[in-house]
Amino acid sequence: KNQLGVLALFFGLLFGNLSHAKAESNYYRGVSFQVFYDALTPYGDWVKDARYGYIWLPAVYEEFHPYGTNGHWVMTEYGNTWVSDYDWGWATFHYGRWYFDDYYQSWAWIP
């Protein structure tokens, strides 16, 4: 029974990630882009990127590093989880992904 659950989780993650391969779509893992746009706008800038579609640049200090500043790791029943001290952390540290953008010289978040 437990092995079936593990297999179901594996295939769900595998095919779930493949189905969200488009950088620009209306929904991201069940959450609409508009939710992210509205929630993050007061804390940074949205930019249209040629590679990734809309990206978000947080208005943070120069030493900012995702999963390294203004928060801490905690162990949960599901594994390590980042608990952010930013008001917007619920979105950027649990959905999408971060990368350093050389053009903007800033960390950028892709929904």
HELIX and SHEET records of a PDB file:
HELIX    1   1 ASN A    2  SER A   19  1                                  18    
HELIX    2   2 PHE A   33  LEU A   40  1                                   8    
HELIX    3   3 THR A   41  TYR A   43  5                                   3    
HELIX    4   4 GLY A   89  THR A   92  1                                   4    
SHEET    1   A 2 TYR A  27  TYR A  28  0                                        
SHEET    2   A 2 VAL A  31  SER A  32 -1                                        
SHEET    1   B 2 GLY A  44  ASP A  49  0                                        
SHEET    2   B 2 GLY A  53  PRO A  58 -1                                        
SHEET    1   C 2 GLY A  71  THR A  76  0                                        
SHEET    2   C 2 GLY A  79  SER A  84 -1                                        
SHEET    1   D 2 ARG A  97  ASP A 101  0                                        
SHEET    2   D 2 SER A 106  ILE A 110 -1                                        
END                                                                             
